[in-house]
């Protein structure tokens, strides 16, 4: 799905600034189901304005720069609904963790187990963030379905990783052993 469609979807959800759109994908209801890069949001919003799929109003803020709040237009709603009326591409499992683990026989046991522990923690953080969205029983039926589907995936991953983590502690040590501590993606080490 292209970034314009994702931005239109965010505006279908509610009027928002570029920052608020980003937060919907980082910490909000779209976190578990899609990404949008921060660098693509403002060019998309400009394109939506040019196509008259969105409008923008400026809101003054005390002690802060003015805030641009975007709203979807009727033409934008039509474009969004047309874009999502197609059959979606099949979901793909993309996981850096699983890619790295596929080379686990070249890594130290400690490194492999640390990686799994890190992902258990990250999935548990996703679950905690999802609880902050609100109680699923307060959601509309479709939103409750999505929320509970995503929560089930994260919880199942946590359960599997915890249940099978011990199997990784029995891996033989290798001559290629990597003993560096894990680094976060993009931390420059």
Secondary structure, 3 states (H helix, E strand, C coil): CCHHHHHHHHHHHCCECHHHHHHHHHCCCCCCCCCCCHHHHHHHHHHHHHCCCEEEEEEEECCEEEEEEEEECHHHHHHHHHHCCCCCCCCCCCCHHHHHHCCHHHCCHHHHHHHHHHHHHHHHHHHHHHHHCCCHHHCCHHHHHHHHHHHHHHHHHHHHHHHHHHHHCCCCCCCCCCCCCCCCCCCCC
